[in-house]
């Protein structure tokens, strides 16, 4: 849980950085095209930055839900074959509580 919270914060900061770089690049290219005679600055993004921007956009556009897995679970529940591993659920709840206690 704590790691997920930290990763979410890091990922959001990274997304903001990519978005800012994209805005700056777009703004610079628009200004350059409107001021053809004026001297302009140029921003070049690396291939890695462009790939990161594409991946971020793809992630934003996806639902984040594994539809095949959802359908498989629905089918198992409907036909009565889904079995709950109570020990695993209990252990994960305890682990989650331990993580929260260590954070706060």
N, C-alpha and C positions, 0 to 999 in steps of 0.2 A: 504494500500500500504506500509506504513512504517513498519508495523508489519510483512508483508510478507518479506520485505527486511531483517529485523533483523532475522526472522526465517530461511531464506535461509542461512545467514551467520552462524548462530548457527548450523544448520543442516550440512553445509559443514565442519565446524570444528569437529563436532561429527563424520562424515564419515571419515575424515582424522585420527582421533584418533583410530577408529575401524580398519581402514586399517593398521595403524602403528602397532597396537597390533597384528593383524593377521600376518603381515610380521615378526615381532619379534618372534612370536610363531613358525612360519614355519621355520625361520632361525635357531632358537634354536634346533628344532627337527631334522633338517638336519645335523647340526653340531654334535649333540649328536650321530646320527646314523653313521656318518663317523669317529668319534673319540670315539669308544666304550671304549677304555682303558683310555682315558683322563677324568678328572672330568668335568662335565658339569652342567650348571645352568638349571633350569626348570621354565617355565612360565605356569601357570595355569589360564585359563580364567573362570570367573564365568558363570553360566548358563545364567544370564542376558546379559552378554557381548556376549556370543555365539548367543543368540536369537536376539540381536541387529545387529550383523554381518549378520545373515541370513536375517533379515528384510531389512537391507540396500542393500544386494545383490538382493533381490526380487524387491525392488524399482528401483534399477538400471536397472534390466532386463525388467521392465514393461514399456509400452509406456506412461502411465499416461493419456490415453484418454479413456473415457467411450464410447465405440463403440456403445452400445445400444442407448445411449442418442443422439449421432451424427446421427444415422440412423433415430431416431424418429423426430429430427429437420429437417433433409433433406426431409423426407416424408411430414411433415407439410408445409414446404416451397414449395415443388413441387405441392402439391394439393391446395395451397392457403389458408390454414387454420391457418398458423402461424401469430400471432398478436403481434405487438411490443407495449410494455408498455412505451410510450414516457415519461411519468412523472417519471417512475422509472429510465430510462436511464439518464434523465436530472439530477435527484437527485444524482445518483451515480457519474456522471461527476463532479458535484459541490463538493461532498464529497472528491473525488479523488484530485481535485485541492486544497481543504482546507488542506488535508494531506500533499501534496507536499509543499505548502506554509509554513506549520509549520516546515517541515524538513529543508528547505533551507531559 
